[in-house]
Amino acid sequence: MTDFERKVYQIIVNLHLYGRNPTLNDLKRKTGKSEEDIRVAVKSLLMKGELKWDKQKKMWEIK
């Protein structure tokens, strides 16, 4: 996991603990990165199995 992926993952985990899903704007504001960079990091986390999206609950599942 790269440093940026770790940062995005930690933001998602922290907000998940409070029962929130971070929006793209939340991630852009907290990381200072572009939408494209964030999408690449999230896609990588999904492919590595670190994150999973629950379509029914509309929430991230943290591994």
N, C-alpha and C positions, 0 to 999 in steps of 0.2 A: 504494500500500500504506500503510495507516495505521500509526502507531507500534506499536499493540498487535499488529496482524497481523505486523509485522516482528519483534517480540519472540517471538511464537509460532513463526514460521518459523525464527528463529535457534536457538531451543531444539531444534526438530525436527532441524535440520541438524547441530547440535553432537552430539546423541545418536546421530544416524545415522552420524556419523564413527566412533563407538565401537561400531557394530553393534547399537545398541539402538533400539527404538521407544519414544517416551515414552508413558506411560499417561495417561489423563485426570487421575488423581491427581497425577502428575508435573507436568503442565501447570498444574493448579490451585495446587500448592504453589509452583512457580517464578514464576508470574505474579501470584498473589494475587487472581485473578479467579474468577468463578462458572463453573460448567459451561456455562451458556447462553452467556455471553460467549465462551468458548473455542470452542464449537461454531459460533457465528456466524463467528468469525475463520477457523477451519479451512475452513468451507464457502466463505467468500469466497476463500481462497487456492486451493481446488480449482477454483472457477469461473474464476479468473484464470489458471489453468494453472501456478501456481507449485509446486503439489504434485500428486502423483498417487499413488493407493493401488494397489499391485500385489497383487491378490487371491491369486495363486499363492504368492508369496514372503512374503506378509503383512508387507510393508515399505513405507515411503514411498519414492517416487521423487522426487528433488529435481531441479528444472529449473534 
